[in-house]
Amino acid sequence: MTSTPEAVARAASVRTAVGAVLDPEIRRPLSELDMIGEVAVEGASAQVALRLTILGCPAADAIAREVRSAALAVPGVEAIDLDVSVMTPAERETLVTRLRGTRPRQFGPDSLTRVIAVTSGKGGVGKSSVTANLAVDLAARGLAVGVLDADVFGFSIPGMLGIPEARPTKVGDMILPPVLDSAGGGSIRVISIGMFLDPGGSRAVSWRGPLLHRTMQQFLSDVWWGDLDTLLLDLPPGTGDVAISLGQLLPGAEVLVVTTPQPAAADVAERSGLVARQTGQRVIGVVENMVGGLFGSGGGDEVAGRLGAPVLARIPLSVPLRAGGDAGDPVVRAHPDDAASAAIAALTAAVLATGRPLAGRALPFTVA
């Protein structure tokens, strides 16, 4: 096969076309991932060897479909014989090494990814709702967003984003998180301890500090997050083991403190901001949630005054906001005209406007 100059040229066109197909999990071209093997052409028929990363790859059907479509779009190609196999362990390890590159820590001091921890002093203030909706709104603006559900005991982010049954894919010792695409061109990668628990068994987690620390460390190192603009951390309430561990692992992170208008909630919320500062993190603002009379008033201003940070948003009580969290359809996407959506959009704009200092970080440029 592929003996005549015309066939050689057509095979090159087929290789280019199928190589440009993106892996739906890794979001890199198949050619860059060495997933395309031999390509040959005889007459109007093309033969393409496709190497999947793992046996039982959940994206196998989607990849094969896209490869077939790309090959058949090449002028003169009317049929395709797709030979699907799986990478050898050595090939898979080479891929993992290439993806990880020379950065043992994806979010180390030289990372350009902005890391924002969403914290609260107590539970029930809507911290996870703020995180989920902020992620969706950032992605709608074209950003690549990661969400780490660090609330190990009360994980809820997968359900709020509409992917309660999603599971990561393991390639060697690298974990690929589920990815959600946004109509605005951005994407959201999500990881949560709930994705690793048996759906048919107990969903309760009862761990002590050392295991919690190792879990957070693994989520930051073994999970391949790709090139993110922003990583959001949905922290558990309070100032316990997880908050301390993430403060040690991500000392350069920024912090959003969520509170309700109640003075009692404000007193507790302040503590999470103070603990973050003790680990070197920077409090960039306060979010006052559930505004509207039922929970009193003044809590957001009180926390902001004590922490010396601005109130970035006041999110009103909203039935669509609550219903969207239950249904896995965040309010900013399901009801963009709702007052809560407007407040979250203002929060997104304020977060983007705060920026992040680049002093001390190596930029990915070289002098020509």
C-alpha positions as CSV (number, residue, x, y, z in Angstrom):
1,M,0.0,0.0,0.0
2,T,0.9,3.7,-0.4
3,S,3.3,3.0,-3.3
4,T,2.5,5.7,-5.8
5,P,3.3,9.4,-5.2
6,E,-0.4,10.2,-5.2
7,A,-1.0,7.5,-2.5
8,V,2.0,8.8,-0.4
9,A,0.6,12.4,-0.5
10,R,-2.9,11.2,0.4
11,A,-1.5,9.1,3.3
12,A,0.3,12.2,4.6
13,S,-3.0,14.2,4.3
14,V,-4.8,11.4,6.3
15,R,-2.1,11.4,8.9
16,T,-2.3,15.1,9.3
17,A,-6.1,15.0,9.5
18,V,-6.4,12.2,12.1
19,G,-3.5,13.5,14.1
20,A,-5.3,16.8,14.6
21,V,-8.2,15.0,16.4
22,L,-8.2,15.9,20.1
23,D,-8.2,13.3,22.8
24,P,-11.4,14.3,24.7
25,E,-9.8,13.7,28.1
26,I,-6.3,14.9,27.7
27,R,-7.3,17.7,25.2
28,R,-4.2,17.3,23.1
29,P,-3.9,16.2,19.4
30,L,-3.5,12.5,18.9
31,S,-0.3,13.0,17.0
32,E,1.2,14.8,20.0
33,L,0.2,11.9,22.2
34,D,1.7,9.3,19.8
35,M,-1.7,7.6,19.4
36,I,-1.5,7.4,15.7
37,G,0.6,4.5,14.3
38,E,1.0,3.5,10.7
39,V,-1.1,5.2,8.0
40,A,-1.4,3.8,4.5
41,V,-3.6,4.4,1.5
42,E,-4.5,2.2,-1.5
43,G,-6.8,3.8,-4.0
44,A,-9.7,5.4,-2.1
45,S,-9.2,3.3,1.0
46,A,-7.1,4.4,4.0
47,Q,-5.7,2.2,6.8
48,V,-5.1,3.9,10.1
49,A,-3.6,2.4,13.3
50,L,-5.0,3.9,16.4
51,R,-3.3,3.3,19.8
52,L,-5.5,4.0,22.8
53,T,-3.9,4.9,26.1
54,I,-5.5,2.1,28.2
55,L,-7.7,-1.0,27.7
56,G,-11.3,0.0,28.2
57,C,-10.7,3.6,27.5
58,P,-14.0,5.4,28.2
59,A,-13.4,7.8,25.3
60,A,-12.6,5.0,22.8
61,D,-15.8,5.2,20.8
62,A,-15.6,9.0,20.6
63,I,-12.0,9.0,19.5
64,A,-12.6,6.3,16.9
65,R,-15.6,8.2,15.5
66,E,-13.7,11.4,15.2
67,V,-10.7,9.6,13.6
68,R,-13.0,8.0,11.0
69,S,-14.7,11.3,10.3
70,A,-11.4,13.1,9.9
71,A,-10.0,10.5,7.5
72,L,-13.1,10.4,5.4
73,A,-13.0,14.2,5.1
74,V,-9.7,14.0,3.1
75,P,-10.3,14.4,-0.6
76,G,-10.2,11.0,-2.4
77,V,-10.7,8.9,0.7
78,E,-14.0,7.0,0.6
79,A,-13.3,4.2,3.1
80,I,-11.2,3.6,6.2
81,D,-10.0,0.5,7.9
82,L,-9.3,1.5,11.5
83,D,-7.0,-0.8,13.5
84,V,-7.5,-0.1,17.2
85,S,-5.0,-1.4,19.7
86,V,-3.7,-0.3,23.2
87,M,-0.3,1.3,24.1
88,T,2.3,-0.9,25.6
89,P,3.3,-0.2,29.2
90,A,6.5,1.4,28.0
91,E,4.6,3.6,25.5
92,R,2.1,4.6,28.2
93,E,4.9,5.5,30.7
94,T,6.6,7.6,28.0
95,L,3.3,9.5,27.4
96,V,2.8,10.1,31.2
97,T,6.4,11.4,31.5
98,R,5.9,13.7,28.5
99,L,2.6,15.1,29.8
100,R,4.1,15.8,33.3
101,G,7.1,17.4,31.7
102,T,9.8,18.8,34.0
103,R,7.3,20.1,36.6
104,P,7.0,17.7,39.6
105,R,4.6,20.2,41.1
106,Q,1.9,21.5,38.8
107,F,1.1,24.4,41.0
108,G,4.5,25.3,42.4
109,P,6.0,28.8,42.7
110,D,6.7,29.1,38.9
111,S,3.1,28.0,37.9
112,L,1.0,30.6,36.0
113,T,-2.2,28.9,37.1
114,R,-4.1,31.1,39.5
115,V,-5.1,29.1,42.6
116,I,-8.2,30.4,44.6
117,A,-9.4,28.7,47.7
118,V,-13.1,29.2,48.6
119,T,-13.3,29.0,52.4
120,S,-15.9,29.4,55.2
121,G,-15.7,29.3,58.9
122,K,-18.8,27.2,59.2
123,G,-21.0,24.9,57.1
124,G,-24.2,25.8,55.3
125,V,-23.1,29.2,54.1
126,G,-23.2,28.2,50.4
127,K,-19.5,27.9,49.8
128,S,-19.8,25.0,47.3
129,S,-22.6,26.8,45.4
130,V,-20.3,29.8,45.1
131,T,-17.4,27.6,43.9
132,A,-19.5,25.7,41.3
133,N,-21.1,28.8,39.9
134,L,-17.9,30.7,39.8
135,A,-16.3,27.8,37.9
136,V,-19.1,27.7,35.3
137,D,-19.0,31.5,34.8
138,L,-15.2,31.5,34.4
139,A,-15.4,28.8,31.8
140,A,-18.2,30.6,30.0
141,R,-15.7,33.5,29.6
142,G,-13.3,31.1,27.8
143,L,-11.1,30.1,30.7
144,A,-9.7,26.6,31.5
145,V,-10.8,26.0,35.0
146,G,-10.0,23.2,37.5
147,V,-12.2,22.5,40.6
148,L,-10.7,20.4,43.4
149,D,-13.5,19.3,45.8
150,A,-11.4,19.4,49.0
151,D,-14.5,18.9,51.2
152,V,-13.7,15.2,51.7
153,F,-16.4,14.6,54.3
154,G,-19.1,16.6,52.6
155,F,-18.2,16.4,48.9
156,S,-20.9,17.9,46.7
157,I,-19.2,19.6,43.7
158,P,-19.8,16.7,41.1
159,G,-23.5,16.7,41.9
160,M,-23.7,20.5,41.7
161,L,-22.0,20.5,38.3
162,G,-24.3,17.7,37.0
163,I,-21.7,14.9,36.9
164,P,-22.5,12.8,40.0
165,E,-21.6,9.6,38.3
166,A,-18.4,10.8,36.5
167,R,-15.2,8.8,37.1
168,P,-11.6,9.7,36.4
169,T,-9.5,7.7,34.0
170,K,-6.2,6.3,35.2
171,V,-3.3,6.2,32.7
172,G,-0.3,4.5,34.4
173,D,0.0,6.4,37.7
174,M,-1.6,9.5,36.3
175,I,-5.2,10.4,36.9
176,L,-7.3,12.2,34.2
177,P,-10.2,14.1,35.7
178,P,-13.6,14.4,34.0
179,V,-13.9,17.4,31.7
180,L,-16.9,19.6,31.1
181,D,-17.0,21.9,28.0
182,S,-18.5,25.3,28.1
183,A,-20.4,27.0,25.3
184,G,-18.2,30.0,25.9
185,G,-15.1,28.0,24.8
186,G,-13.7,27.3,28.2
187,S,-13.7,24.0,30.2
188,I,-13.9,22.6,33.7
189,R,-11.8,19.7,35.0
190,V,-13.2,18.3,38.3
191,I,-11.8,16.0,40.9
192,S,-13.5,14.8,44.1
193,I,-13.1,12.0,46.6
194,G,-16.7,11.0,45.7
195,M,-15.5,9.9,42.3
196,F,-13.3,7.2,43.9
197,L,-16.0,5.7,46.2
198,D,-18.1,2.7,45.3
199,P,-21.5,3.9,44.1
200,G,-23.1,0.8,45.5
201,G,-21.4,0.9,48.8
202,S,-21.0,3.4,51.7
203,R,-20.5,7.0,50.6
204,A,-19.3,8.1,54.0
205,V,-15.6,9.0,54.6
206,S,-14.1,8.8,58.0
207,W,-10.4,9.7,57.9
208,R,-7.8,11.2,60.2
209,G,-5.4,14.0,59.4
210,P,-2.4,12.1,57.8
211,L,-4.7,10.4,55.2
212,L,-6.4,13.7,54.4
213,H,-3.0,15.3,53.8
214,R,-1.9,12.5,51.5
215,T,-5.2,12.7,49.6
216,M,-4.8,16.5,49.0
217,Q,-1.2,15.9,47.9
218,Q,-2.3,13.2,45.5
219,F,-5.0,15.4,44.0
220,L,-2.4,18.1,43.3
221,S,0.4,15.8,42.0
222,D,-1.1,12.6,40.5
223,V,-4.1,14.3,38.8
224,W,-3.1,15.7,35.4
225,W,-4.8,19.1,35.4
226,G,-3.4,20.3,32.0
227,D,-2.9,24.0,31.3
228,L,-5.3,25.7,33.7
229,D,-6.0,29.4,33.9
230,T,-7.6,29.0,37.3
231,L,-7.8,26.2,39.9
232,L,-10.6,26.6,42.4
233,L,-10.5,24.8,45.8
234,D,-13.8,24.1,47.5
235,L,-12.5,23.7,51.1
236,P,-14.4,22.1,54.0
237,P,-15.8,24.4,56.7
238,G,-13.6,25.4,59.5
239,T,-9.8,25.5,60.0
240,G,-9.0,21.8,60.4
241,D,-6.6,19.4,58.7
242,V,-7.5,20.0,55.1
243,A,-7.2,23.8,55.3
244,I,-3.8,23.5,57.0
245,S,-2.6,20.9,54.5
246,L,-3.6,23.0,51.5
247,G,-2.0,26.0,53.1
248,Q,1.3,24.1,53.3
249,L,1.0,22.6,49.8
250,L,-0.2,25.8,48.2
251,P,1.2,28.8,50.2
252,G,0.8,31.1,47.2
253,A,-3.0,30.5,46.9
254,E,-5.5,33.3,47.1
255,V,-8.6,33.1,49.3
256,L,-12.2,34.0,49.0
257,V,-14.1,33.9,52.3
258,V,-17.8,33.1,52.2
259,T,-20.2,34.2,55.0
260,T,-23.9,34.8,55.5
261,P,-25.1,38.2,56.8
262,Q,-25.4,36.8,60.4
263,P,-23.0,38.4,62.8
264,A,-22.4,34.9,64.4
265,A,-21.4,33.5,60.9
266,A,-19.1,36.5,60.4
267,D,-17.2,35.8,63.6
268,V,-16.5,32.2,62.5
269,A,-15.8,33.2,58.8
270,E,-13.0,35.5,59.9
271,R,-11.1,32.6,61.4
272,S,-10.7,30.8,58.1
273,G,-9.2,34.0,56.6
274,L,-6.8,34.4,59.5
275,V,-5.6,30.8,59.2
276,A,-5.1,31.2,55.5
277,R,-2.9,34.2,56.1
278,Q,-0.8,32.3,58.7
279,T,0.2,29.9,55.9
280,G,1.1,32.7,53.5
281,Q,-2.1,32.8,51.5
282,R,-3.7,36.1,50.4
283,V,-7.3,37.0,51.2
284,I,-8.6,38.7,48.1
285,G,-12.2,39.3,49.2
286,V,-15.3,38.3,51.0
287,V,-18.6,36.9,49.5
288,E,-21.7,37.6,51.4
289,N,-24.2,34.9,50.5
290,M,-28.0,34.5,51.3
291,V,-28.6,38.2,51.5
292,G,-32.2,39.3,51.9
293,G,-33.3,39.8,55.5
294,L,-33.8,36.3,56.8
295,F,-30.2,36.0,58.0
296,G,-29.8,39.5,59.3
297,S,-27.4,42.0,57.8
298,G,-23.8,43.3,58.0
299,G,-21.9,40.1,58.2
300,G,-20.0,40.6,55.0
301,D,-18.9,44.1,55.9
302,E,-17.9,42.9,59.3
303,V,-15.6,40.2,58.0
304,A,-14.2,42.4,55.3
305,G,-13.4,45.1,57.8
306,R,-11.6,42.7,60.1
307,L,-9.6,41.0,57.3
308,G,-8.9,44.3,55.4
309,A,-10.3,42.9,52.2
310,P,-13.2,44.1,50.0
311,V,-16.7,42.6,49.8
312,L,-16.6,41.3,46.2
313,A,-20.2,40.2,45.9
314,R,-23.5,40.0,47.8
315,I,-25.5,37.1,46.5
316,P,-29.3,37.2,47.3
317,L,-31.4,34.4,48.5
318,S,-32.6,32.7,45.3
319,V,-34.8,29.6,44.7
320,P,-33.2,29.0,41.2
321,L,-29.7,29.1,42.9
322,R,-30.8,26.4,45.4
323,A,-32.7,24.4,42.8
324,G,-29.8,24.5,40.3
325,G,-27.5,23.1,42.9
326,D,-29.9,20.2,43.6
327,A,-30.4,19.5,39.9
328,G,-26.8,19.8,38.8
329,D,-27.5,22.8,36.6
330,P,-25.8,25.9,38.1
331,V,-27.9,29.1,38.2
332,V,-25.5,31.1,36.1
333,R,-26.1,28.7,33.2
334,A,-29.8,27.7,33.8
335,H,-31.1,31.2,34.8
336,P,-28.7,33.9,33.7
337,D,-31.3,36.6,34.4
338,D,-31.8,35.7,38.0
339,A,-30.5,38.1,40.6
340,A,-28.1,35.5,42.0
341,S,-26.6,35.0,38.5
342,A,-26.0,38.8,38.2
343,A,-24.3,38.8,41.6
344,I,-22.1,35.8,40.7
345,A,-21.2,37.5,37.4
346,A,-20.1,40.5,39.4
347,L,-18.0,38.2,41.6
348,T,-16.4,36.7,38.5
349,A,-15.5,40.1,37.1
350,A,-14.2,41.3,40.5
351,V,-12.0,38.2,40.8
352,L,-10.6,38.6,37.3
353,A,-10.0,42.3,38.0
354,T,-7.9,41.6,41.1
355,G,-5.3,39.9,39.0
356,R,-2.3,38.2,40.6
357,P,1.3,39.4,41.1
358,L,3.8,37.7,38.9
359,A,6.9,38.7,41.0
360,G,9.1,35.7,41.7
361,R,7.6,33.4,39.0
362,A,9.4,32.3,35.9
363,L,7.4,33.1,32.7
364,P,7.3,30.5,29.9
365,F,9.3,32.6,27.5
366,T,12.8,32.6,26.1
367,V,14.7,35.5,24.5
368,A,14.9,35.0,20.8
